[in-house]
């Protein structure tokens, strides 16, 4: 029995390492291709380490298309999307978790039901709305919706807030705090793991979004990195080493942000939904 207990963690970690290795294979191939010379792109056998490492592929890739312009556009959209998502989701999450009001359960169920509506169903009507407002070919259709809440993120924050003692809210209200002050000074600081999780999810979604910028942006100077990569592929589709170099640079910020917020992110995922 003791031997079995000793081997169980080893087997479990071994299985996790094997699965993680399988998921890392495409990333490893992308990195390998990004530093290959043109002569080693198409060979009969798989070559992971090129005979000559071409670090210049990164310079060529970033100078072949307006990378820094697309990076600036993407950062603007991603930053405002994160800010809008966090603020617009915190308020209703607090109302659903810490306050008691008439029809609360019904409105919460209606909000959750919107998760079952695919975005493709409303895509045309939303586009017509933004076109009537004159927002097409601007960043507004990509930023403004984030300030109107997201049902999934509201649900996540609500579930996390339910794990906090109700006495904290009662004590703050007895001390003269308003509901907004209670959220700002008491609940929000304690919800840091959940807030970081929501911010990270919204950042990745905005950073990798391809469909929305493709629909709403017509001017090439307003393209994001996701659309810029497709533009790069259309013009230099045969230069896979340059494309992989550009894709590596585009992917790097997401990896860096995740590594920085990894511990808080995992804590927010682990504690969300423990009560409700």
N, C-alpha and C positions, 0 to 999 in steps of 0.2 A: 504493500500500500504506500509506504514512504517513497519507494522508487518510482511508483506511478505518479505521485505528486511532484516529484522532482522533474520528471520528464514532461509533464503537461505544459509548464511554461516554455520549455525549450521547443516543443513541437508547435505550440501556439505562435511563438515569436518567429519560428522558422517559416510557418505558413504565411504570416504577415509579410515577412521579408520577400518571400517568393512572389506574392501578389503585388507588392509594391514595385518589385523589379520588373514585372510584366507591364505595369502601368508606366514605368519610367522608360521603357524601350523606345516609344516614339520621340520622347524628349531627347534621349541620348542620340537617336538617329538624326534629329534636327541639328543638334550641336555638332555632330560629326560631319554632316553635309555642309554646314556653314563654313567650315575651314578647309574644305577640299578644293583642289585646283580643278579647272574645267576638264582636264584629261582623265580624272578619276571619278567623274559623276556617274557614268554608265559603264559598269563592268559586269562580267559574268558571275563574279563572286562578291559576297558582301565584305566590304572593307570598313572597319570601324575607325581605325587610326590611319589617316592618310600619310603617304610617304613624305609629302611636303605640306606643312601647315601654312595655309594662306590667310593670315590675319587681315590682309588687305581687303578681303571680301566684305568685311564689316564697313570699312570706309567707303568702298564702292557702292554698297547697298544703300548707305545713308545719304550719299551724295547723288544717287541716280534719281531719286524722287524727293520732294520737299518734306523730309522726315520731321524736321524741327517745327515746321508750320503745322503739320498734322498732329504732332505731339502737343503743341500748345492748345490746339482746338480740343483735343481729347481731354487734356487736363482741366480745361475750363468746364467742359460738360460734366466730367466725373466729379469734380469738387463740388459744384453747385448741386448735382444730383444727390451726393452724400448728405450735404447740409439740409437740403429740402426733405429728403427721406427721413432723416433722424428726427427733425423737429415736427414734421407732420404726422409721424407715427407715435411719438412719445405722448402727445396730448390725448388722442383717443385711447391709447393703451392704458393710460392712467385713469381715464374716465370709466373704462370697462372693468378695471381691476380694483380700484380703490374707492370709487364713488357708487352710490346706490340711487338710481333714478328710475322713473316709470318707463317701462318698455325696454329696459336694458338688454334682457335676454333676446328679445325679438330682433332688435337692431344688430346685436352681435351675430345672430344667426344669418341675418340678411347680408352683413358684411362678409362672413365666411362663404356664403353662397356665391359671391362674385369670383371666388377662386376657381369655380367650375366653368367659368365663361372664358373660352380661349380668346387670346388677343386678336386672332385672325378674324373673329366675328365682328369686332368693332373697328377694325382697321380702316375700312372705307369711310365710315361715318366720322371717325376721329380726324381723318385726313381732310374731309370736307369742312369740318369745323375749323381746323387750323388754317385752311386756305381762305375761308371767309373772314378770318381775323387778320389775314395778311402775314401770317407767321411762316409760310413756306420759304425755304432757303434762308432760314435763320436758326439760331440755336434754341429758340424758345420752345418749339415742340419737343425738344429733347430734354429740357430742363424743367419747365413749368409743371408737367404732370407729377414730378417727384414731390412737389409741395402740396399735393392733395392726398397723400397717404398711400399706403400699400397694405392690402388686407393681410398678406402673409406676415409681413414685418410687424404689423400691429398685433397680430395673434402671438408672435414670438415674444414681444415685449410684455404683453399682458400676462402670458404664462410665467415669465420671469418675475414680474411684480407680485404675482400671487404667492410666491415663495417667501416674500418679505413679511415680517410680523405686522399685523394690522395695528398694533399698539403704536408703532412709529408715526403713522398718519394721525391717529387720535391725539397723541401727545403734541404733535406740531399744531394741530387745529386748536387745541386747548390753550396753547401758548400764544395764540393770536395770528398764526400764519394763515394766509389764504390758500386755496387749493393750488394755485400756480406757484406760490412760494414753497409749499410742501413738495411739489414735484421738482422744483429747481434745486432746493437746498437739501432735501432729505432723500427722495426716491431716486432721482436721476444719478447722483453719485454712487448709490448702491447698485444701480443697474448698469454700471460700466461694462461688465462682460457682455451683456445682451446688446448694449448700444454699439460696442465695437463689432460684434457679430453682424448686426444690421448694416453698419457702415461698410464693413468689408464685403458683404454680399452685394450691396448696391454699387460699390466701387467697381467690383469685378464685372457686374452686369453692364454698367455704363462704359467701362473700358473696352469690353469685347463686343458691344452691341454693333451689329452690322446692318440689320434690316431697317431700323428707324433712321439712321443717318442716310442710308441709301434712298429712302423714300422722300425725306424732307429736304435734303441738301442737294442743290443743283450746281452751285459754284464750286469749282475744284479747290479754291483756296480755303473753303470751309470744311473740307473733308476731315474725317477722323482717321486714326491709324488703321482701324479695321477696314474701312473703305479704301484707304490708301494702299493697303496690301493687295487688295483685289485689283486696284489700278496698276500697281507694280506688276502683278502677275499677268495682266493683259498685255503689257508692253515688253516684259522680259520673262515670259513664261518658260523659255528654254534655259535660263540661267538659274537653276535650282539652288546652287550654292549661295547666290546673292539673295534669293528669296528666303532661304532658311536663315541667313544672317539677319535679315530684316525682321523675320518672325521671332528670332531669339531676342532681339533688342525690344520688340514690342511686348513680349511675354515677361521679360525681366522685372518690370515694375510690379506686376502682380505677385510674383514670387517674393520679392523684397518686402512688400507690404504684408504678405501673409507671414513671413518669418518674423517680422517685427511684432505683429499682433497675435502670434500663434498661441501663446499661453492663455491670454485673455479670451481669444476666440474659442478655444476648446472648452474653457470654463463656461462661456455663455451657452454653447451648444449642449454641454452636459447638464446644466442646471435648468434649462428651459423645458417646461412641460412637466416638471416634477409634481406640480400641484395644479388643480383646476377642476 
